[in-house]
Amino acid sequence: MSVVFCSWQVSAQGTIQGKVLDNTGQPTIGASVSIEGTSTGESTDLQGNYSISAPAGEVVIVFSYIGFKEQRQTITVSNGQTITLDIKLEENTIQTDEVVVIGYGVQRKRDLVGSIGTVEAKELKDVVGTSFENNLQGKVAGVQLTQTSGIAGAGSVIRIRGVSSISGNGDPLIVVDGIAITQNNFLFGENNGQNNNPLNSLNPNDIASVEVLKDASAAAIYGSRAANGVILITTKRGRGLGSQGSSWDLSTSWGSSQPTKVLQMMNSEEWLQVRQEAWENDGNVGRAPLPNGLTYDDIEGNNTDWIDEVLQTGLKQDYNLSYTRSGKVISAYIGGTYTNSESYMKGNSFQRMSGRANLDFNFSEKFTVNITSSLTNGLNRKLDQSWSGGLGTAQTSALPIYPITNADGTYYN
């Protein structure tokens, strides 16, 4: 005789279904829906729909989504019952600020402290300059800036976390409102041995923030161009005011430019004495001959300080006027600037006139138009470098016995 024991366990359950929407009424994709205290859960589909099985009785349904406040709903489920539960999530401003989008995913901002540096707009106005990158010095860890020269309009060499290439270009990728800025050396041809600085076209007063991406995750967005790091520049927009309203902003700054150290050169008497000693030390007798076929009568009374002739106290002036408007339908940022920056060398200056208009039209929750535009006119008056003139020639081959002008008033050559 055989005895067979059979047992059945029937669990009563029902179904909860519905749609999860964001604060604007749009469906959320991938929102988490789970039953508190259990491992049961699923994510919403492309239309924000979900369907989940729940045990009979009182249950707590938890709805969560990145950037929105978590919501809990307590409901009572009967066996075989289907309940429709639609949820509209509430935006969590604090949580949104703590989330940073990197590549194709998100990470908590506290996990990225070492790889992302941020500089706000107010920190970029501390230094008078024609280009914003000069004001990054000392404000972001791991970013090194070297001023290439003191001439007006000169750019800086930017290195993020040191030199990453032996023979390649070490410049970071610079992106302004999603558009990469060209930094080719000798842009538009060779210009007196100096590179054009394309960042001079950007008014520092128009910048809302600068983010520096310093780790390899930036390559997930921009590819190999991000090998030396990325500098993301965001310009101001009208919706940045937060509440509705408008404001005008007028700012101006002045400064001066002088060389940090000026070499003390010999005057005519000292130079003639040293030349005579060198002539006699070579075994020669008589008065030492002068260069360029000059005679001692020609140089009588000449004592030119060539360094003083090419240097000046350069004046820097900057004027900015902007209008910001934040509204339900139209938000706008409109700004204009005039900059005139002289260097410590006579004849060298950089002038810029630029205007920017960032407009946002919010016609409805589903239809918005954003316009980002700027127009810049820059004039860079350059001077030859040391091998062909300028301060270098004044310090090396322009002798104090040379006159500035000839007898007929033309310049001595």
NUVOMI-978755 format. One record per residue (C-alpha): residue number from 1; x, y, z. Coordinates in steps of 0.1 Angstrom, whole numbers, plus 5000, padded with zeros to 4 digits. Example, Ala and Ser with C-alpha at 12.3 -4.5 7.8 and 13.67 -1.06 7.14 Angstrom:
BEGIN
[1, [5123, 4955, 5078]]
[2, [5137, 4989, 5071]]
***
This chain:
BEGIN
[1, [5000, 5000, 5000]]
[2, [5013, 5034, 4991]]
[3, [5002, 5067, 5006]]
[4, [5006, 5100, 4986]]
[5, [5005, 5133, 5004]]
[6, [4997, 5164, 4983]]
[7, [4995, 5200, 4995]]
[8, [4986, 5232, 4977]]
[9, [4993, 5268, 4988]]
[10, [4972, 5294, 4972]]
[11, [4982, 5331, 4977]]
[12, [4956, 5358, 4971]]
[13, [4968, 5387, 4950]]
[14, [4957, 5415, 4928]]
[15, [4972, 5438, 4901]]
[16, [4982, 5474, 4904]]
[17, [4987, 5493, 4872]]
[18, [4988, 5529, 4860]]
[19, [5011, 5557, 4846]]
[20, [5039, 5577, 4863]]
[21, [5042, 5613, 4851]]
[22, [5067, 5640, 4859]]
[23, [5058, 5675, 4872]]
[24, [5051, 5687, 4836]]
[25, [5027, 5659, 4829]]
[26, [5051, 5640, 4806]]
[27, [5056, 5602, 4810]]
[28, [5087, 5591, 4829]]
[29, [5108, 5564, 4813]]
[30, [5125, 5539, 4836]]
[31, [5108, 5551, 4869]]
[32, [5110, 5525, 4897]]
[33, [5078, 5510, 4910]]
[34, [5081, 5486, 4939]]
[35, [5063, 5471, 4969]]
[36, [5078, 5482, 5002]]
[37, [5092, 5453, 5022]]
[38, [5094, 5429, 4992]]
[39, [5116, 5423, 4962]]
[40, [5087, 5429, 4938]]
[41, [5092, 5458, 4915]]
[42, [5096, 5470, 4879]]
[43, [5103, 5500, 4857]]
[44, [5079, 5521, 4836]]
[45, [5079, 5517, 4798]]
[46, [5083, 5544, 4771]]
[47, [5048, 5557, 4778]]
[48, [5053, 5557, 4816]]
[49, [5030, 5527, 4821]]
[50, [5036, 5500, 4847]]
[51, [5018, 5469, 4860]]
[52, [5028, 5451, 4891]]
[53, [5013, 5421, 4911]]
[54, [5006, 5428, 4948]]
[55, [4995, 5404, 4976]]
[56, [4960, 5408, 4990]]
[57, [4958, 5432, 5019]]
[58, [4973, 5465, 5027]]
[59, [5005, 5473, 5008]]
[60, [5027, 5503, 5003]]
[61, [5037, 5512, 4967]]
[62, [5069, 5532, 4963]]
[63, [5075, 5554, 4932]]
[64, [5110, 5568, 4927]]
[65, [5128, 5586, 4898]]
[66, [5161, 5604, 4896]]
[67, [5156, 5642, 4902]]
[68, [5122, 5637, 4918]]
[69, [5109, 5632, 4953]]
[70, [5101, 5596, 4963]]
[71, [5063, 5590, 4967]]
[72, [5045, 5562, 4988]]
[73, [5009, 5552, 4983]]
[74, [4992, 5529, 5008]]
[75, [4963, 5509, 4993]]
[76, [4943, 5478, 5001]]
[77, [4942, 5450, 4975]]
[78, [4916, 5423, 4972]]
[79, [4921, 5390, 4956]]
[80, [4918, 5392, 4918]]
[81, [4913, 5430, 4919]]
[82, [4929, 5453, 4893]]
[83, [4936, 5488, 4907]]
[84, [4945, 5518, 4885]]
[85, [4969, 5542, 4902]]
[86, [4984, 5572, 4883]]
[87, [5011, 5591, 4900]]
[88, [5025, 5626, 4892]]
[89, [5060, 5630, 4907]]
[90, [5072, 5662, 4923]]
[91, [5106, 5676, 4912]]
[92, [5134, 5675, 4939]]
[93, [5156, 5706, 4933]]
[94, [5182, 5695, 4959]]
[95, [5185, 5660, 4944]]
[96, [5188, 5674, 4909]]
[97, [5217, 5696, 4919]]
[98, [5235, 5665, 4933]]
[99, [5233, 5646, 4901]]
[100, [5258, 5651, 4873]]
[101, [5254, 5636, 4838]]
[102, [5285, 5620, 4825]]
[103, [5286, 5602, 4792]]
[104, [5257, 5579, 4790]]
[105, [5248, 5577, 4827]]
[106, [5246, 5597, 4859]]
[107, [5267, 5598, 4890]]
[108, [5264, 5615, 4924]]
[109, [5282, 5648, 4924]]
[110, [5300, 5639, 4957]]
[111, [5316, 5610, 4939]]
[112, [5330, 5634, 4912]]
[113, [5347, 5660, 4934]]
[114, [5381, 5651, 4921]]
[115, [5372, 5650, 4884]]
[116, [5350, 5681, 4879]]
[117, [5359, 5717, 4889]]
[118, [5334, 5745, 4886]]
[119, [5340, 5783, 4885]]
[120, [5310, 5806, 4888]]
[121, [5305, 5838, 4869]]
[122, [5314, 5861, 4898]]
[123, [5348, 5845, 4901]]
[124, [5356, 5853, 4865]]
[125, [5353, 5891, 4870]]
[126, [5380, 5895, 4896]]
[127, [5408, 5901, 4871]]
[128, [5409, 5927, 4843]]
[129, [5417, 5908, 4811]]
[130, [5406, 5903, 4775]]
[131, [5402, 5865, 4778]]
[132, [5384, 5845, 4804]]
[133, [5411, 5817, 4808]]
[134, [5435, 5841, 4826]]
[135, [5410, 5843, 4854]]
[136, [5410, 5805, 4860]]
[137, [5445, 5805, 4875]]
[138, [5444, 5792, 4910]]
[139, [5406, 5785, 4910]]
[140, [5405, 5749, 4898]]
[141, [5427, 5722, 4912]]
[142, [5448, 5704, 4886]]
[143, [5446, 5732, 4861]]
[144, [5478, 5750, 4852]]
[145, [5479, 5782, 4831]]
[146, [5510, 5798, 4817]]
[147, [5509, 5833, 4802]]
[148, [5527, 5831, 4769]]
[149, [5536, 5868, 4768]]
[150, [5526, 5901, 4781]]
[151, [5514, 5915, 4748]]
[152, [5477, 5925, 4744]]
[153, [5454, 5897, 4733]]
[154, [5479, 5869, 4740]]
[155, [5465, 5836, 4751]]
[156, [5476, 5812, 4778]]
[157, [5489, 5776, 4777]]
[158, [5463, 5755, 4795]]
[159, [5472, 5721, 4809]]
[160, [5448, 5699, 4828]]
[161, [5465, 5674, 4852]]
[162, [5499, 5680, 4835]]
[163, [5513, 5671, 4801]]
[164, [5496, 5640, 4786]]
[165, [5515, 5638, 4753]]
[166, [5552, 5638, 4743]]
[167, [5548, 5651, 4708]]
[168, [5511, 5659, 4704]]
[169, [5490, 5689, 4713]]
[170, [5483, 5691, 4750]]
[171, [5455, 5717, 4748]]
[172, [5421, 5708, 4763]]
[173, [5389, 5708, 4743]]
[174, [5369, 5740, 4749]]
[175, [5331, 5738, 4743]]
[176, [5309, 5770, 4745]]
[177, [5272, 5762, 4747]]
[178, [5278, 5728, 4731]]
[179, [5300, 5742, 4702]]
[180, [5337, 5733, 4702]]
[181, [5361, 5762, 4698]]
[182, [5389, 5760, 4673]]
[183, [5424, 5765, 4688]]
[184, [5446, 5758, 4658]]
[185, [5481, 5772, 4661]]
[186, [5488, 5801, 4638]]
[187, [5451, 5804, 4628]]
[188, [5447, 5822, 4594]]
[189, [5485, 5819, 4588]]
[190, [5516, 5830, 4606]]
[191, [5512, 5863, 4624]]
[192, [5544, 5878, 4637]]
[193, [5553, 5846, 4654]]
[194, [5522, 5847, 4676]]
[195, [5492, 5825, 4678]]
[196, [5458, 5840, 4675]]
[197, [5437, 5834, 4707]]
[198, [5401, 5825, 4696]]
[199, [5389, 5828, 4732]]
[200, [5393, 5865, 4729]]
[201, [5360, 5866, 4710]]
[202, [5342, 5855, 4742]]
[203, [5332, 5882, 4766]]
[204, [5339, 5871, 4802]]
[205, [5309, 5890, 4814]]
[206, [5286, 5867, 4793]]
[207, [5298, 5835, 4810]]
[208, [5275, 5819, 4836]]
[209, [5298, 5791, 4847]]
[210, [5328, 5771, 4836]]
[211, [5332, 5734, 4843]]
[212, [5365, 5716, 4839]]
[213, [5362, 5678, 4832]]
[214, [5395, 5663, 4842]]
[215, [5391, 5625, 4841]]
[216, [5387, 5598, 4814]]
[217, [5349, 5598, 4816]]
[218, [5348, 5630, 4795]]
[219, [5360, 5608, 4765]]
[220, [5326, 5590, 4766]]
[221, [5310, 5623, 4755]]
[222, [5336, 5639, 4732]]
[223, [5359, 5610, 4722]]
[224, [5396, 5614, 4716]]
[225, [5393, 5652, 4715]]
[226, [5388, 5650, 4753]]
[227, [5421, 5633, 4759]]
[228, [5436, 5664, 4774]]
[229, [5405, 5673, 4794]]
[230, [5374, 5694, 4786]]
[231, [5364, 5730, 4795]]
[232, [5327, 5735, 4793]]
[233, [5315, 5771, 4791]]
[234, [5279, 5780, 4797]]
[235, [5267, 5815, 4788]]
[236, [5240, 5834, 4806]]
[237, [5203, 5830, 4798]]
[238, [5172, 5848, 4808]]
[239, [5157, 5819, 4826]]
[240, [5186, 5819, 4850]]
[241, [5167, 5846, 4870]]
[242, [5144, 5819, 4884]]
[243, [5113, 5841, 4891]]
[244, [5097, 5863, 4865]]
[245, [5112, 5898, 4861]]
[246, [5138, 5918, 4844]]
[247, [5171, 5935, 4853]]
[248, [5198, 5957, 4838]]
[249, [5235, 5953, 4846]]
[250, [5262, 5979, 4839]]
[251, [5298, 5972, 4848]]
[252, [5331, 5988, 4840]]
[253, [5367, 5983, 4850]]
[254, [5400, 6000, 4844]]
[255, [5436, 5988, 4848]]
[256, [5472, 5993, 4837]]
[257, [5500, 5973, 4822]]
[258, [5537, 5976, 4830]]
[259, [5566, 5953, 4827]]
[260, [5576, 5935, 4859]]
[261, [5613, 5941, 4854]]
[262, [5633, 5964, 4830]]
[263, [5669, 5956, 4822]]
[264, [5694, 5984, 4828]]
[265, [5714, 5989, 4797]]
[266, [5747, 6008, 4792]]
[267, [5745, 6044, 4780]]
[268, [5766, 6057, 4751]]
[269, [5797, 6066, 4773]]
[270, [5797, 6032, 4790]]
[271, [5793, 6013, 4757]]
[272, [5821, 6033, 4739]]
[273, [5844, 6026, 4769]]
[274, [5837, 5988, 4768]]
[275, [5841, 5987, 4730]]
[276, [5875, 6006, 4732]]
[277, [5887, 5981, 4758]]
[278, [5877, 5951, 4736]]
[279, [5894, 5967, 4706]]
[280, [5927, 5972, 4725]]
[281, [5925, 5938, 4741]]
[282, [5926, 5923, 4706]]
[283, [5959, 5940, 4700]]
[284, [5947, 5969, 4681]]
[285, [5957, 6006, 4685]]
[286, [5938, 6038, 4680]]
[287, [5901, 6045, 4684]]
[288, [5878, 6016, 4679]]
[289, [5858, 6018, 4647]]
[290, [5820, 6022, 4650]]
[291, [5794, 5999, 4634]]
[292, [5772, 6008, 4603]]
[293, [5799, 6032, 4590]]
[294, [5792, 6058, 4617]]
[295, [5819, 6083, 4627]]
[296, [5824, 6098, 4661]]
[297, [5811, 6131, 4647]]
[298, [5779, 6113, 4637]]
[299, [5772, 6100, 4672]]
[300, [5781, 6132, 4690]]
[301, [5753, 6138, 4716]]
[302, [5735, 6105, 4709]]
[303, [5725, 6087, 4740]]
[304, [5693, 6068, 4732]]
[305, [5675, 6046, 4758]]
[306, [5658, 6022, 4733]]
[307, [5640, 6003, 4760]]
[308, [5624, 6034, 4773]]
[309, [5615, 6043, 4737]]
[310, [5594, 6011, 4731]]
[311, [5578, 6009, 4766]]
[312, [5547, 6026, 4779]]
[313, [5521, 6024, 4807]]
[314, [5493, 6005, 4789]]
[315, [5458, 6014, 4798]]
[316, [5430, 5988, 4800]]
[317, [5393, 5996, 4800]]
[318, [5362, 5974, 4798]]
[319, [5325, 5984, 4796]]
[320, [5296, 5959, 4798]]
[321, [5259, 5964, 4795]]
[322, [5234, 5936, 4797]]
[323, [5196, 5931, 4800]]
[324, [5181, 5899, 4815]]
[325, [5144, 5890, 4813]]
[326, [5127, 5859, 4827]]
[327, [5091, 5852, 4818]]
[328, [5066, 5824, 4813]]
[329, [5067, 5827, 4775]]
[330, [5099, 5847, 4766]]
[331, [5132, 5847, 4785]]
[332, [5162, 5866, 4772]]
[333, [5197, 5876, 4779]]
[334, [5211, 5904, 4758]]
[335, [5246, 5918, 4764]]
[336, [5271, 5941, 4748]]
[337, [5307, 5950, 4756]]
[338, [5336, 5973, 4745]]
[339, [5371, 5964, 4755]]
[340, [5403, 5983, 4748]]
[341, [5435, 5968, 4762]]
[342, [5470, 5982, 4757]]
[343, [5501, 5963, 4766]]
[344, [5533, 5978, 4780]]
[345, [5547, 5981, 4744]]
[346, [5539, 6011, 4723]]
[347, [5516, 6003, 4694]]
[348, [5504, 5970, 4708]]
[349, [5467, 5968, 4717]]
[350, [5436, 5946, 4715]]
[351, [5401, 5960, 4709]]
[352, [5368, 5941, 4711]]
[353, [5332, 5950, 4704]]
[354, [5308, 5922, 4709]]
[355, [5271, 5915, 4714]]
[356, [5252, 5884, 4725]]
[357, [5215, 5875, 4725]]
[358, [5203, 5842, 4741]]
[359, [5165, 5839, 4737]]
[360, [5141, 5812, 4750]]
[361, [5106, 5809, 4738]]
[362, [5083, 5786, 4758]]
[363, [5052, 5783, 4736]]
[364, [5039, 5753, 4755]]
[365, [5051, 5724, 4777]]
[366, [5059, 5704, 4746]]
[367, [5072, 5731, 4723]]
[368, [5101, 5754, 4731]]
[369, [5126, 5773, 4709]]
[370, [5161, 5783, 4722]]
[371, [5183, 5807, 4703]]
[372, [5220, 5813, 4711]]
[373, [5238, 5840, 4690]]
[374, [5268, 5862, 4693]]
[375, [5286, 5887, 4671]]
[376, [5322, 5899, 4677]]
[377, [5346, 5923, 4661]]
[378, [5381, 5921, 4674]]
[379, [5412, 5941, 4663]]
[380, [5446, 5929, 4675]]
[381, [5474, 5953, 4668]]
[382, [5505, 5931, 4670]]
[383, [5542, 5938, 4671]]
[384, [5572, 5918, 4658]]
[385, [5588, 5895, 4683]]
[386, [5624, 5897, 4695]]
[387, [5640, 5882, 4663]]
[388, [5626, 5910, 4641]]
[389, [5620, 5940, 4662]]
[390, [5602, 5952, 4693]]
[391, [5615, 5949, 4729]]
[392, [5639, 5920, 4721]]
[393, [5658, 5942, 4695]]
[394, [5659, 5971, 4719]]
[395, [5676, 5949, 4745]]
[396, [5701, 5932, 4721]]
[397, [5712, 5951, 4690]]
[398, [5698, 5986, 4692]]
[399, [5729, 6006, 4705]]
[400, [5726, 6038, 4725]]
[401, [5748, 6056, 4700]]
[402, [5722, 6051, 4673]]
[403, [5699, 6082, 4668]]
[404, [5661, 6078, 4666]]
[405, [5658, 6100, 4635]]
[406, [5681, 6112, 4607]]
[407, [5688, 6148, 4600]]
[408, [5659, 6149, 4575]]
[409, [5634, 6137, 4601]]
[410, [5632, 6101, 4588]]
[411, [5637, 6072, 4611]]
[412, [5672, 6059, 4614]]
[413, [5676, 6023, 4601]]
***
